[in-house]
Amino acid sequence: MRPSAETTTCPACGYHVAVLLFDGGEQPLATLGWPASAEDARSMDRLPLRFVRCVDCGHVFNAAFDYTRVPYSEKPNRMFNRGAEWSVFVSQLQSGMLDRLPPQPTVVEIGHGEGHFLRVLRDARPAGRYIGFDPNGTAASSELSLEFRNSLFEPEPHILEFQPDLILSRHVLEHLSDPLAFIQRMTFAASMTGNHPMLYLEVPCIDRALGTGRIEDFYYEHNSHFTTESFSRMLRRSFTAIDALGHGYNGEVVYAFLRLKGSLEHVERAESAAMFREFSDLARGAIALELANLYLSGQRVAIWGGTGKSAAFMHAFGVDAGRFPLVVDSDPGKAGTFVPGTGQCIQHRDILKQHPASIILVPPQWRAADIAREIEREGIRCETILIEHGGRLVDFLTGEHPYRRQDHASVHLASAF
């Protein structure tokens, strides 16, 4: 059978091409439905199982998954396994964590469930602090050095608040719509806060199921099915340093100890974005005030351009139709149409030959040189051409800005009056 490619985003590596792996039709929730009667069970909503496989990293995921259809905050997601082999794996895991922790550690668990795992760590190292996050975990409480919160873990505020030595998450990522984004958010939070904790992640491993044709692994609540390759690829894409990657419980789970390294470039870009946001907020207020003063001056103002960047300018700075009704455009095909949202009728630029404006405001600065040349060529009279630059309105011909070309420096404007 020839595979058919489709465009969908892999939640582990971000690649956009996958092929259909398993179409299970529609089934009810398998672990979070909790029907109270046989009738309730038979009448449960059916949800689509359409599992595809990423052709790049091999990750398997339900392309039809909708996180809002799963009542994580209402029903418990119980993982029950008290078998001898499982207990040995968990005990060895806890010992490995304790070997990596300081004498008085701060440990955060994402998805603590009934809290057993975190309690064992606390009992072994009682001088530390242990915090669990789970919307439907064991009741929110605070014991000696142990705290459970019935809420989601938010990377930036909680990493900043607790400065943890270890963040651990076991059998949570496979339920998320975008596990790659979640880990990258933690890495970014580590970069922004300057705290780079150790991270332990554990998920079911689908390698054996793929090798043996096992299909009962595929149900709705498990959106993601990690292969060893897709799990490690996700970690490599998240600016982490992997300390140890291995398998447990006879290969049925894959886990990793890693360090949230972060990226200085991410911090620089984030700070640059924050500066731009602050500047843009100030600029919108300043230019809106300049426009108000232009209106109050009684001068006739024409806005050159009625769509695209010009329309965006009018929305950003409050250029309403009541105060600034005159909008022109070089394109005759736009004449007679209206500015999206603000409603000015767009007129052809030739209207300015019979009814000149003293000020022509050109929102698309990158085209201002060509528009100034067009104004001169067509014999359109005005006193000033204004553009926005540096958070204010500046004179295109005499002001300081990067949009005036040398060959346009001689453009001369005739008085409109």
C-alpha positions in Angstrom: 0.0 0.0 0.0 1.5 3.3 -1.1 1.7 5.8 1.8 -0.2 9.1 1.4 1.5 12.2 2.9 -0.5 14.9 4.7 0.4 18.2 6.2 0.2 18.3 9.9 2.6 19.5 12.6 4.5 16.9 14.6 4.2 17.7 18.4 7.6 16.2 19.1 9.9 17.7 16.4 7.7 20.3 14.6 8.0 18.6 11.2 5.0 19.1 8.9 4.7 15.9 6.9 3.2 12.7 8.2 1.5 9.5 6.9 -1.5 7.7 8.3 -0.4 4.9 10.6 -3.7 3.7 12.3 -7.3 4.7 11.8 -9.2 3.4 14.8 -12.5 5.0 13.9 -14.3 6.6 16.8 -14.0 5.5 20.4 -15.0 6.9 23.8 -12.5 8.1 26.3 -10.7 5.1 27.7 -9.3 6.3 31.0 -11.0 9.6 31.8 -14.7 8.9 31.0 -15.6 7.2 34.3 -19.2 6.2 33.4 -21.4 5.6 36.4 -23.6 3.0 34.8 -23.7 0.6 31.8 -26.1 3.0 30.1 -23.7 5.9 30.6 -20.9 3.8 29.3 -22.8 3.0 26.1 -23.9 6.6 25.5 -20.4 8.1 25.8 -19.3 10.5 23.1 -17.2 8.8 20.4 -14.0 10.6 19.5 -11.8 10.1 16.4 -8.6 8.0 16.5 -6.6 9.0 13.5 -3.0 8.3 14.3 -0.3 9.4 11.9 3.5 9.1 12.0 5.9 11.9 11.4 8.2 11.0 8.5 11.1 12.9 10.1 11.4 11.8 13.7 9.0 8.8 13.7 6.6 10.2 16.3 3.1 8.9 16.4 0.2 11.2 17.2 -3.5 11.6 16.8 -4.0 14.2 14.1 -7.7 14.5 15.1 -7.0 15.2 18.8 -8.8 18.0 20.6 -7.5 18.7 24.1 -10.8 20.4 25.1 -12.6 17.0 24.7 -10.6 15.5 27.6 -11.7 16.4 31.1 -8.3 16.5 32.8 -9.4 19.1 35.4 -12.6 17.1 36.3 -11.6 13.4 36.3 -8.6 11.7 37.8 -6.1 10.1 35.4 -5.0 7.1 37.4 -2.0 5.1 36.5 -2.2 1.8 38.5 0.7 -0.5 38.4 2.0 -2.2 41.6 3.7 -5.1 39.8 7.1 -6.2 41.1 9.0 -5.2 38.0 7.4 -1.8 37.9 8.1 -1.3 41.6 11.8 -2.1 41.0 12.0 0.4 38.1 10.4 3.1 40.2 12.6 2.5 43.2 15.7 2.6 41.1 14.5 5.8 39.5 14.0 7.4 42.9 17.5 6.4 44.0 18.9 7.9 40.8 17.1 11.2 41.5 18.3 11.3 45.1 21.9 10.7 44.0 21.6 13.8 41.8 20.0 16.1 44.4 21.6 18.3 47.1 21.0 17.6 50.8 18.1 20.2 50.9 16.6 20.0 47.5 13.6 21.8 46.0 11.7 19.4 43.8 8.7 20.2 41.6 6.5 17.4 40.1 4.2 18.1 37.2 1.3 15.7 37.4 1.8 14.4 40.9 -1.4 12.2 40.8 -1.9 10.7 44.3 1.5 12.0 45.4 3.2 8.7 46.2 6.3 9.4 44.1 6.9 12.8 45.6 6.3 11.5 49.2 9.1 8.9 48.8 11.5 11.6 47.8 10.4 13.8 50.7 10.8 10.9 53.2 14.3 10.1 51.9 15.4 13.8 52.0 13.0 15.5 54.5 15.1 18.7 54.8 14.0 19.7 51.2 10.9 21.3 49.8 8.6 19.3 47.5 5.7 20.8 45.4 3.3 18.9 43.2 1.1 20.4 40.4 -1.9 18.5 39.1 -5.4 19.9 38.3 -7.0 16.7 39.5 -4.3 15.2 41.7 -4.6 14.4 45.4 -6.4 17.2 47.3 -4.5 20.4 47.6 -2.7 20.4 50.9 0.5 21.5 52.6 2.4 19.0 54.8 5.8 19.4 56.4 8.0 20.3 53.4 5.4 18.8 51.0 2.8 20.8 49.1 0.2 19.8 46.5 -1.5 22.3 44.2 -4.6 21.5 42.2 -3.4 23.7 39.3 -1.3 23.6 36.2 2.4 24.2 36.3 3.3 27.5 34.6 7.0 27.5 33.7 8.0 31.2 34.1 6.3 32.2 37.3 6.8 28.8 39.1 10.5 28.4 38.1 11.1 31.9 39.3 9.1 31.3 42.5 10.6 28.0 43.6 14.1 28.0 42.0 13.9 24.2 41.8 16.8 21.8 41.7 14.7 19.2 39.9 11.5 19.3 37.9 10.1 15.9 37.1 7.2 14.9 34.9 6.2 11.2 34.5 3.6 10.1 32.0 2.2 13.6 31.3 3.7 14.6 28.0 1.8 12.0 26.0 -1.5 13.7 27.0 -0.5 17.1 25.7 -1.4 18.7 22.4 2.1 20.2 22.0 4.7 18.6 24.3 7.6 20.2 22.4 6.1 23.6 23.1 5.8 22.8 26.8 9.5 21.8 27.2 10.6 24.8 25.2 8.5 27.0 27.4 10.4 25.6 30.4 13.7 26.1 28.7 12.8 29.7 27.9 11.7 30.2 31.5 15.1 28.9 32.7 16.8 31.4 30.4 14.7 34.3 31.6 15.0 33.5 35.3 18.6 32.5 35.3 17.7 29.2 37.0 18.7 26.1 35.1 17.2 23.1 37.0 17.6 19.4 36.3 14.6 18.0 34.5 13.4 14.4 34.5 10.9 13.3 31.8 9.3 9.9 31.4 6.8 8.7 28.8 5.6 5.4 27.4 7.7 4.1 24.5 6.0 2.9 21.4 8.9 1.1 19.8 7.8 -2.4 20.7 4.2 -1.7 19.7 5.3 -0.6 16.3 7.6 -3.6 16.0 4.9 -6.1 16.9 1.8 -4.5 15.4 0.2 -3.9 18.8 -2.8 -1.6 18.4 -4.4 -1.5 21.9 -1.9 1.3 22.8 -3.9 3.8 20.7 -6.7 5.5 22.5 -7.8 9.1 22.7 -6.3 10.3 25.9 -2.8 9.3 24.7 -2.4 11.9 21.9 1.4 11.4 21.6 3.3 8.1 21.3 7.0 8.6 21.6 9.6 6.5 19.9 13.1 6.6 21.3 14.1 8.7 18.3 11.1 11.2 18.6 11.7 11.6 22.3 15.4 12.3 22.0 14.7 14.6 19.0 12.2 16.6 21.0 14.8 17.1 23.7 17.5 18.1 21.3 15.2 20.7 19.8 14.6 22.2 23.3 18.0 23.6 24.2 18.6 21.0 26.9 21.7 19.1 27.9 20.9 15.4 28.2 22.7 13.7 31.1 21.2 10.3 30.7 18.6 8.7 28.3 17.4 5.2 28.9 14.6 2.7 28.9 12.7 1.1 31.8 10.1 -1.6 32.5 11.3 -4.0 29.8 11.5 -1.2 27.2 8.0 0.1 27.7 9.0 3.5 28.9 11.7 5.9 27.8 13.2 8.5 30.1 15.8 11.2 30.4 17.7 13.2 32.9 18.6 16.6 31.4 19.5 20.1 32.2 17.5 23.1 31.1 20.3 25.1 29.4 18.4 27.9 27.7 19.7 30.3 25.1 21.1 33.8 25.5 19.8 34.7 22.1 16.3 33.9 23.2 16.6 36.2 26.1 18.0 39.0 23.8 15.2 38.6 21.4 12.6 38.5 24.1 14.0 41.7 25.6 14.1 43.3 22.2 10.4 42.4 21.6 9.5 43.9 25.0 11.3 47.1 24.1 9.5 47.2 20.8 6.1 46.7 22.5 6.8 49.5 24.9 8.0 51.8 22.1 4.9 51.0 20.0 2.6 51.8 22.9 4.2 55.2 23.3 4.3 55.8 19.6 0.6 55.1 19.2 -0.3 57.7 21.8 2.1 60.3 20.5 1.1 60.0 16.9 -2.6 59.9 17.8 -2.0 63.3 19.5 -0.2 64.7 16.5 -3.1 63.6 14.3 -5.6 65.2 16.6 -3.6 68.5 16.4 -3.6 68.2 12.6 -7.4 67.9 12.6 -7.8 70.9 15.0 -5.5 73.0 12.8 -8.1 72.9 10.0 -5.6 71.9 7.4 -6.9 69.6 4.6 -5.2 66.2 5.1 -5.1 63.3 2.5 -4.1 59.8 3.4 -2.3 58.1 0.5 -3.3 54.5 0.3 -6.4 52.8 1.6 -5.5 49.1 2.0 -2.7 47.0 3.4 -0.2 49.0 5.5 -2.3 52.2 5.0 -5.3 50.5 6.5 -3.2 49.1 9.3 -1.9 52.6 10.0 -5.3 54.1 10.2 -6.4 51.4 12.7 -3.2 51.7 14.8 -3.4 55.5 15.2 -7.2 56.1 15.2 -7.5 57.7 11.7 -11.3 57.7 11.7 -13.5 58.7 8.8 -15.1 61.6 10.7 -11.9 63.6 11.1 -9.9 62.3 8.1 -12.4 61.4 5.3 -10.0 61.9 2.4 -8.2 58.8 1.3 -6.6 58.4 -2.1 -4.8 55.7 -4.0 -2.7 55.4 -7.1 -4.5 52.2 -8.2 -7.7 53.1 -10.1 -9.0 49.6 -9.3 -9.3 50.6 -5.7 -11.3 53.7 -6.4 -14.9 53.4 -5.1 -14.0 50.8 -2.5 -13.7 51.5 1.2 -11.0 51.3 3.8 -11.5 48.1 5.8 -12.9 48.9 9.2 -12.8 52.7 9.1 -15.1 53.1 6.1 -13.5 56.0 4.1 -14.3 55.8 0.4 -11.0 55.4 -1.4 -10.7 57.9 -4.3 -8.2 58.0 -7.1 -5.2 60.2 -6.5 -6.3 62.6 -9.4 -8.9 64.0 -7.0 -6.1 66.0 -5.5 -5.4 67.8 -8.8 -8.8 69.5 -8.5 -9.1 69.6 -4.7 -5.6 69.7 -3.3 -4.7 68.9 0.3 -2.1 70.9 2.2 -0.7 67.7 3.8 -0.4 64.3 2.3 0.2 61.6 4.9 1.9 58.5 3.4 1.6 55.5 5.8 3.8 53.0 3.8 7.2 54.6 4.4 9.0 52.1 2.2 7.1 53.5 -0.8 7.3 57.1 0.2 10.1 58.0 -2.2 8.2 56.6 -5.2 5.0 58.3 -4.0 6.8 61.6 -3.6 8.1 61.3 -7.2 4.6 60.4 -8.4 3.1 63.5 -6.7 5.7 65.7 -8.4 5.2 63.9 -11.8 1.4 64.3 -11.7 1.5 67.9 -10.7 -0.2 67.3 -7.4 0.2 70.3 -5.2 0.7 70.1 -1.4 2.8 71.8 1.2 4.1 68.8 3.2 4.4 65.0 2.8 4.4 63.3 6.2 5.5 59.8 7.1 5.7 58.0 10.4 9.2 57.4 11.8 10.6 56.9 15.2 7.3 57.2 16.9 6.3 60.6 15.4 5.3 62.2 12.1 8.2 63.6 10.2 8.5 65.7 7.0 9.5 63.3 4.2 11.7 65.8 2.4 13.4 67.6 5.3 13.1 65.3 8.3 15.6 62.7 9.5 14.6 59.2 8.4 16.1 56.3 6.3 13.5 56.3 3.5 14.6 59.3 1.4 16.8 58.2 -1.6 19.5 60.5 -2.9 17.8 60.8 -6.3 14.6 62.1 -4.7 16.2 64.8 -2.6 15.4 67.4 -5.2 11.7 66.7 -5.3 9.9 70.1 -5.0 6.5 70.6 -3.7 4.3 73.5 -4.9 2.1 75.2 -2.4 -1.4 73.9 -2.5 -2.9 77.4 -2.0 
